[in-house]
Amino acid sequence: MKIMITGGAGFIGSNFVHHLCESEDYEVLVLDKLTYAGDMENLKEVRDKIEFVKGDIADEELVSKIMKDCDMVVNFAAETHVDRSIEDPGVFVKTDVIGTYNLLENVRKYDVERYLQISTDEVYGSIESGSFTEENNLDPSSPYSASKAGGDLLVGAYWRTYNTPIIITRSSNNFGPRQYPEKLIPLFIMNAMQDKSLPVYGDGKNVRDWIYVMDNCQGIETALLKGKLGEVYNIGGGNEKNNLEITHLILELVNKPESLITFVEDRLGHDRRYSLDSTKTRKLGWKPQFSFEEALKETVEWYKENYSRYL
C-alpha cells in the first residue's frame, strides 16, 4: 500500500512517518516544503525507508505528478502557529485552504482510496464546560484556526458533492519529540535550559487538553484504516491542564527556578479552554497508551539530547 504523507518532515507528520515505518505494510512517500518547521533531521532514522519529495501542496503540477500511483493520502501539511497567523494570515490561507483544495482535486483525479485531513480542536473555538463532539459547529477564533476550518469545510464539501473518500481527524494539543520550539512545551523546555524567561500569556489559566504525539499517531492510523468515509474523528488525550501548570511541571523536570516565569500581555483572540470528546474514535478500538507525566518526562529528555539542533 503506497501512502503519501504531506508535511511529513514536520512535528506530527514525521512522528507518523516513523510510526508507519515500523510496519512493512506501507510504501511511504513524503512531500514537504521544508519551511522553518520542517526538518530532514526529523526523518534521518527512516530516510532509507521512504521516498522524499521537496515541494508545496499548493503546487498543482508537482502534486499531480507524485500522487498518481498513491493508494492513500494523509495531509499534515499546514501552517499552524497562532501568533504567526495573526501577523501574516495570507500564508495560512494559501497552505491550509488552497493547498487542501489542490490535494482534493488530485484525489478525485486519481481515484485515491482514502484521503485523511489532519485538523485541530481549535476549529471548534473555546468551551467553558463539557467537551466538543464531532457534531459541534465550527467557531474558530484565530486566522490559523479559521484557515484550518476552511480546509475542513472544503473536505466535507468534496465528500457531499463528489463522494470523495475523505476522513477528518481533529486532535488536541500535541507534544513530544521533533516539535519546533515555538509552541508552549518545547519553547519553555528550551528557554528553561538556557535560563531564559518563560513568557506566560495573561494569567496562565488557559486550559488545553494535551496528547502525546505517538498516541495521536495511533489514533490517526486507526481512523485511516477503520474510520467510516465522510466522518470526523476527535482524538483527545484526556489531560486537561492550564498553561501555568505545564510551566511549573517543565521547570521541575529541568530543575530550574520559578523566577524564570514572566507574565506577558495576553494573545489576541486567545481561547480560554479546549476539550475534546473522543468517544467516537475510542469505539474504533483506539485509546491513549502513554501517561502524561511519563510522556512529558521523555519529551524533556529528548530536547536535552537534541538541544544543539535548535540553537
N, C-alpha and C positions, 0 to 999 in steps of 0.2 A: 504494500500500500504506500503510494507516494503522497506525502503530506507537505504542503507549503506553509511555512511559518513566517509571517511578516513581522518585522520588528523583533526578530529572533536574536539580535545581539544586545537588546536592552535588558532591563531587570527581570521582569516576569517572563518575557519571551525566551531569554537564554536559559533560565531555570527550567522552563518547559521543554526546551530542546534537550537539555541534559536528561530530563525525565524520559523523553521518548527514546533517547539513545541507549537506555538501559534495556530496551526490548529489541528483538530482531524483526519485529512485525512492521517496522516503518522504514521507508526511504525518505530522508529528511532534506528538504530544500529550504534554505533560509534566505529571505530577502530583507535587507536592512540598509537604510540610508546612511548609517554611521554618523549621526549627529553627535552632539556632546554626550548624550545619554546612551548611545550605542557604542559598544567597545568589543573589538575582536578578542581581547583578553578574556571576555566572558565566555568565549567558545573554545578556548585553546585546548581544553582537555578532550573535546569531542570533534576537533577540526577535521580529523581524518575519517570521521563517520558521517559527515554531512556534505552537501553541496551548498556553497555560499555565493550569493549574487549581491553586489552592492547596488542599491538603487532605491527609488522613491515609489511608493504605491500609487502616486498620482501620475506616474509616467505610463501613459497608455500603451505605447509601443513595447516597452520592456515587460510590463505585466502580461500583455498578450502573448509575448514570446515564451515566457517561462512557465506560465500556468497551464499551457495546453495539454500536458500529459499528467497533471496532478489529479489525484482522487479526492483529496480534501484540502481545505484552506482554513487556517486559524489566523485571524487578524489581530495581532498585538500592536501593530504599528500605530502610534498615536503621540501627539504632544499632550503631556499630562500634568504639567506643573501649574497650579492655580496662579501663583504670583506672576509667572511669565505670561499667562493668558491675559492677565489684567493689563500688562504692559504692551502686548502685541497680539491681539485676538485673531488677526488675519491668518497667521501661521497655523493656528489651531483649526480654523475653518478649512483651510486647504488640505491638511492631513486627515483630520478626523471626519470630515464630510465628503470633500471631493475625492480624497483617496479611497474612502469606503465605496463611493459610487463607482469608481474605476474597477475596483475588485469585483463588485457585484455584477457589473456588465460582463466581465470575463468569466465569472462563474456561470452565468447564463450561456455565454458563447460556447463554452467547452463542456457543458453538462457535468460540472463538478458534482460529486455525490453529496458533499456536505460543506457548508461554509459556517464557521463559528466566529461570531463577533465578540471580542473581549470588551466588556464595558465596565462600569463602575457604579457603586452605590450612590455616588454624588449626583447622578441624574435624577434621583428622587427628591433631592433637596433635604432640608432639615426636618427632624421629627422630635417632638418634645417627649413623647412616651410611646411605648409599644415599638413595633418593628415593621419595616416596609416588606410587603409581599410583592410578588411579580405583577399583581393586579393593580397596584397603586399607580396613580398618574405621575408623569414626569414633571418635575418642578425645579429645574436647575437654577443655581444662583450665580455661577461664575461663567465667563466666556469658555473656560475649559469644559465644565460640565454641560454647558449648552451645546458645545460642538459635539461632545460625545452623545448627548441626547439626540441631536440631529442625525448623527450616523445611525443610531439605534432605530429611529423612526424610519429612515430610508431602508434599512434592512427589513424591518417589518412590512413596509410597503411592497418590497420586492417579493415577499412571501405571498401577500394577499393578491397582488396584481399578476405576477408571473409564475407563482408557485416555485420560486427559487428555494432550494433546500437549505434553509438557514436555521441557526440556533444562536441565542444570545446568552452570555453569562455575565452577571454583574457581581463583582466581589467587593468585600470590604477592604479596608486599608491593609495592603501587603507589607511585610517586612522580611528581611533575610539577606543572604549574600548577594553580591553583584548589583546592588542598587546604587545609582549615582548619588553622592551625598548632597542632595538639595532638599530631600524630604526629611521629615522630622527625625526619625530614628537614626538613619546613617549620618545626617548632618550633626546631630547632637553627639553621637559617638566620636566622630572625627574632631569636632570642636573641643570636646572634653579632653581627648587625648593630647591636644595641643594647648590646653589651658586657656582656650578662647571662651568667650561668653556664649551661653546658650539662650538665644532670643526667643522668649515665650510670648506668643501673641495674647493681648488682652489680659484676662485674669487666669488664663491657663486651664479653664474649666470646660473647654470644648471637648466633647466626647466622641471617640471613634471606636469602631469595632475592629479589632486587629486580627489578621490571619497570617500565619507563617506561609511563605510563598510556596513551599512544596505541598502543603495542604491544598492550596488553591490550584496548583498544577494537577493534582489528583482529581480535584473536582471538575476541572476543565476537561480532562480526558474522559471522565465519567459522562459528562454532558454530551461530549462529542460522539461517543460511541453508543450511549444508551438513551440519550435525550430524544424527545419527540420533536420532529421537524416543526418549525414555526413557533416554538416555545421559548420562553425566557426562564433562566435558572439563576437564583441568587446563591452566592457562595460566601457565607459569613463564618468568622472564626468563633463567635460567641465570647469574645474577650473585650468587653467594653471598658475602656479606661480613658480618663481625661489626659490632656497633654501634660499637665503638671505631674501626674502620677508617672507617666512614661519618663519624664525628665529625671525625676528622683531615682527611678529604677536604673537608668543608664548611668547616672553619677555614682550610684552604689557599685555597679558592676565594673566601672572603670576606676573606681577608688579615687574620685575627685570630689572637692567640696561643693556644697550647695551655693556657696558665694559666687559660683560661675553663672547662676541663673540671673538673667536680665529680662524684666518685663518690658515689652515694646508695644507700640500702638497697634491695635487690632487690625487685621487684614480687612479690606473692603469686602462686603458680602460674605463674611465668614459664617458658615453654617455652624449651629450650636451642637447638634448631635446627629450622628448617623447610626442606624441599626437595621440589620437585615434579618428576615425570617428565611432560613434555609431549608425549611421542611420539604419543599418540593424536590430539591437536589438530594436530600438525605433519602427520600423514597426511591431514588435510583441506586442506592447502596453505598453512597459516599458519606463519610463523616471525618472531621479533623482527627489526625493521628498524633499531633505534636502538642505538648503543653506550652502555654505562652511563656512561662518562666524559663523553661529549658531552651526553647527556640530563641528567646531574646539573648540568653547567655551564649548560645552558639553563634548568633549573629555578631555580638560584640567580639568574640574570639576571632571570627573571620576578618573583621575590619582591623583588628590588631595585627593579624598575619599579613594583611594586604594593605597596610597603612600607606606605604610609599606610592601605591597606584594613584592616589587621589591628592597628592601634594602638588 
